[in-house]
Amino acid sequence: MSRVGIIGGGAAGMMAAASAAMDGCEVHLFEKNEKLGKKVYITGKGRCNVTNACPQEDFFQNVVTNGKFLYSSFYGFTNQDIMEFLEKEGCRLKIERGQRVFPVSDKSSDVIRAFSRCLDRLGVKVHLHEEADSLLTENGRCVGIRLKKDGREARFDRVIVATGGLSYPSTGSTGDGYRFAAENGHKVTELSPALVPFETAEEDAKQLQGLALKNVEAAVYRGKKLLYREFGEMLFTHFGVSGPVLLSASSYGAKYIKKEPLTLSIDLKPALSEEQLDARLVREFDAQQNKQFKNVLGGLLPAKLIPVMIARSGIDPEKRVNEITRQERRHLLETMKDFRFTLTKLRGYNEAIITQGGVSVKEVNPATMESKLVPGLYFAGEVLDLDAVTGGFNLQIAWSTGWAAGKGR
């Protein structure tokens, strides 16, 4: 019977353990925390966005880094497979807007409970409060794990590193896997927080703190080059901008913002062309022509946004609407269709949903997740240089790569 040691009891580690145990392996899962799935517990605001139920060919369009590497593992264990797996283990699921999949209960603990039941039934030996210190290698092959607590050596036929990244370090994601990989000759690509809010240079973002905008289009530019454009929801914070469309934008802007600020352009009225919006402004102004400018935007914009929009438009707030020139109205229209902010930096790992960068996939077999450099050593999940946008895609990467690593063939 093959002995498999797994470092990390998160999504990828739990799936790798289940996969290996189903194949009849003796599986030992080492987790430094007091329980399994600590980061899974907080995903999706505690609801756990398990996967995305999009058509399988659409999955790769939502992967930001190294999508091609995932073909083999994803088709080996698809979004439909994880849904069937959890339903079979007693965790009922539902599909929400954007094809995002959640437990019916809206409780991430139900996902972890389903895995715990499965691992228990399959006889996986779970070692909590057990932190790995290093990997054991002999004659160029990985043969086990050295544990931190007492320096004890645990020997295995295969070792799977599923330690996660650097995001949410309070859950135990402290980058151990990157060190294990580097110590064994692997290249670790540049690391960055991803799916994380941005800080902005403009003070008026603070004025808008707490304002959530729905149905806007956000575009991020590096100079004139478009890096990202998406329609959806966003949020202003005391430091800048956040919300689903901006979190996804961070994955596309992460490597550039370290070198220079980026530009965010928000179209507040994406459903209207410039001509349609101008006609709407003319109607609003004609209907309220004797009112002051500061009192006529209520039908077009949220109350919190109006003072900022007035300031940006350059139109005197006390001016009567019938005195506003065509040129002034044109500038107001342009400001609403291109509401700009300077993105200066990303927030830190403690606010990042995932880590971008990781163990170079060029040195890993995409079908088995085994190291091409060190036989017997496997990687799964966020420790690899793989990441995707929000919507359940990153957890699917963990499930698919974990399944492949557990199979190891």
Salt bridges, closest charged atoms under 4 A:
ASP23 OD1 - LYS407 NZ 3.41
ASP23 OD2 - ARG409 NH1 2.18
GLU26 OE2 - ARG3 NH1 2.62
GLU26 OE2 - HIS28 NE2 2.73
GLU34 OE2 - LYS38 NZ 3.38
GLU89 OE2 - ARG121 NH2 2.79
GLU96 OE2 - ARG47 NH2 2.47
GLU96 OE2 - LYS94 NZ 3.36
ASP106 OD1 - ARG47 NH2 3.05
ASP106 OD1 - LYS94 NZ 2.90
ASP110 OD1 - ARG113 NH1 2.75
GLU130 OE2 - ARG152 NH2 3.26
GLU131 OE2 - LYS32 NZ 3.87
GLU131 OE2 - LYS148 NZ 3.46
GLU138 OE2 - ARG155 NH2 2.89
ASP150 OD2 - ARG152 NE 3.86
GLU153 OE2 - ARG146 NH2 2.83
ASP176 OD2 - LYS32 NZ 3.01
GLU183 OE2 - ARG179 NH1 3.24
GLU190 OE2 - LYS258 NZ 2.93
GLU199 OE2 - ARG347 NH1 2.79
GLU203 OE2 - LYS206 NZ 3.66
ASP204 OD2 - ARG312 NE 2.90
GLU217 OE1 - ARG229 NH1 3.46
GLU233 OE2 - ARG97 NH2 3.27
GLU260 OE2 - ARG222 NE 2.69
ASP267 OD2 - LYS337 NZ 3.00
GLU274 OE1 - ARG330 NH2 2.48
ASP278 OD1 - ARG329 NE 2.79
GLU284 OE2 - ARG280 NE 3.46
GLU318 OE2 - LYS294 NZ 3.10
GLU328 OE1 - LYS319 NZ 2.89
GLU334 OE2 - ARG330 NE 3.17
ASP338 OD1 - ARG340 NE 2.83
GLU351 OE2 - ARG347 NE 3.13
GLU363 OE1 - HIS186 ND1 3.01
GLU382 OE1 - LYS39 NZ 2.77
